[in-house]
Amino acid sequence: MSGFNPFFEVGGLTDEDLTKKIQEVNKKLMQARRAGANPGIISRLLQCIDMCNEQLVINAARKQQEEADKKGKNDFDDSLSIG
């Protein structure tokens, strides 16, 4: 098992990598809970999982925006339709 990296960075990871990272951190979290680890360690592991989940949401929004741009549809254009 690899050591825990306190400098947890998820910005450049793909959805697949993020999912693997969530699974990996979840395993470490379960081990820490079983071992009666310091609450600070458990809190940090939960933060890492939250960071991965937030990055998944950001990736999904980015993909959705890219698809809208490809279709030429931009919800934030300069025109205003009053109906």
C-alpha positions, 0 to 999 in steps of 0.5 A, a space after each residue: 500500500 502506498 503512503 498518504 500524500 498530504 498534498 492531495 491534488 485532483 485538478 488534472 484527473 479524469 473521471 476514471 482516475 477520480 473514481 479510483 482515487 475515491 475508492 483508494 481513499 475510502 479503503 484508507 478511511 475504513 482502515 483508519 476508523 477500524 484502527 481508531 485513528 485520530 479524528 483529524 486524520 479521518 477528517 482529512 480523508 473525508 476532505 480528500 473524498 469531497 475534493 474528488 467528488 467536487 472535481 467530478 462535478 466540475 468535470 461534468 459541467 466542463 463537458 456539458 459546456 464543451 458539448 453546448 459550445 460544439 452545438 453552437 448553443 451558449 446560454 450566456 450569449 449577448 442577446 436577450 429574448 423577451 418572448 
